[in-house]
Amino acid sequence: MLDKLFGVNVILWAGATIPRPAPELSAALTGVEVTNDAAEGDGFQLTFTLAKNRVGEYGLLQRGALDVFNRVIIGVMIGAMPSALIDGIVTHHEVAPSNEPGMSTLTVKGRDLSVLLGLKQRDEAYQNQPDFLIVTRLIASYAQYGLVPRVTPTTDVPIFLDRIPRQTAETDLQVIRRLAEKNGFVFYVEPLTFGVNTAYWGPASRLGLPQSALTVDMGSHTNVRRLSFGNDALAPVAAEGTFTEPFTGMSIPIPALPSLRVPPLAASAGQARRTVRLSDTANRGPIQAALGALARATNAPDAVEGTGELDSIRYGGVLRARRLVGVRGAGFSYDGFYYVRRVTHRFTKEDYTQSFTISREGTGTLLPVVIP
């Protein structure tokens, strides 16, 4: 049972359509892992011990709460503050019977609710509809799962005499992700609260109040068990290409354009040593060609990446992916603010740890202090 671990309580809801608290599952629960990933989406894994009933079947499987394609919400309460970590769908079961009493296990795996958008391919035309309107329309069709669209407007409006955006043998999820990449945006689904989810489509958020700092080598204030940084000179990418001027037919080069990642997080951004050629801009208009170059630069990896593991009890809260966090105690080159790309929460009977990946465009802190 994973309750009351130094003031940390795991919250588990499950159900066919509307998940509900599932205290009957808690006694058999031995391990929880939730991964929040800004690039790949979110996933979870639950591990239970299995025991047979009088008819020789595993009772946990018969209850039906964890059936494949049921909905599961996993959260954590540290002190008096509950936080939902994932609202997802069960996609996989692994049953491992054992000859030893009490050693049979059930492993339940799943993905966040975005998996529901990727189940069926469709053909559709979106005449005179800009990208953000298409995305809003697609997300709104899944409102029964508690998805609330949070979509950033785009300015490029296609005219049907020029082009008609189409969905051809694609799932809704594929369309949404394709349009996100085209605009230099990200798409993800994360819990707003228990049972309600934000479906975000827009630029990676580097605004808002940063999370409590990751602290290393500062005595009693230290809250990370390990932390390391890498600086990859080949990560930044510049983009170049041309577009055809519609009246004269001249081929015009696209100027070097900056990344859409704002505000900057590093004092010295890594210089782009690699240049990629945009092969699909020649027949586009100037706005679409420039958008393609901007998106390519924005989608390039950050030069500086940090990885580590958090002592959750000392940290006193949940580290959230897709938000800013401060680092202190790592020296001027690597202190400062970072974008949190990935967090994996692991719960056992003995511990609650958070493994993380953070990144930014270069070295050097812009501010002398971060939020403790």
Sequence and secondary structure as in RCSB ss.txt:
>XXXX:A:sequence
MLDKLFGVNVILWAGATIPRPAPELSAALTGVEVTNDAAEGDGFQLTFTLAKNRVGEYGLLQRGALDVFNRVIIG
VMIGAMPSALIDGIVTHHEVAPSNEPGMSTLTVKGRDLSVLLGLKQRDEAYQNQPDFLIVTRLIASYAQYGLVPR
VTPTTDVPIFLDRIPRQTAETDLQVIRRLAEKNGFVFYVEPLTFGVNTAYWGPASRLGLPQSALTVDMGSHTNVR
RLSFGNDALAPVAAEGTFTEPFTGMSIPIPALPSLRVPPLAASAGQARRTVRLSDTANRGPIQAALGALARATNA
PDAVEGTGELDSIRYGGVLRARRLVGVRGAGFSYDGFYYVRRVTHRFTKEDYTQSFTISREGTGTLLPVVIP
>XXXX:A:secstr
    BTTEEEEEEEESSS EE HHHHTTEEEEEEEEETTT  EEEEEEE  B TTSSBHHHHH TT TT EEEEE
EEETTEEEEEEEEEEEEEEEE  SSTT  EEEEEEEEGGGGGGS EEEEE TT  HHHHHHHHHHTTGGGTEEEE
E        TTT   EEEEEEHHHHHHHHHHHHT EEEEEEEETTEEEEEEES    S  EEEEE SSGGG  EE
EEEEEE TTS EEEE EEE TTT  EEE      S  S  EEEE    EEEE SS TTS HHHHHHHHHHHHHHS
  SEEEEEEEEHHHHTS   TTSEEEEESS TTT EEEEEEEEEEEE SS EEEEEEEEESEEEESSS    
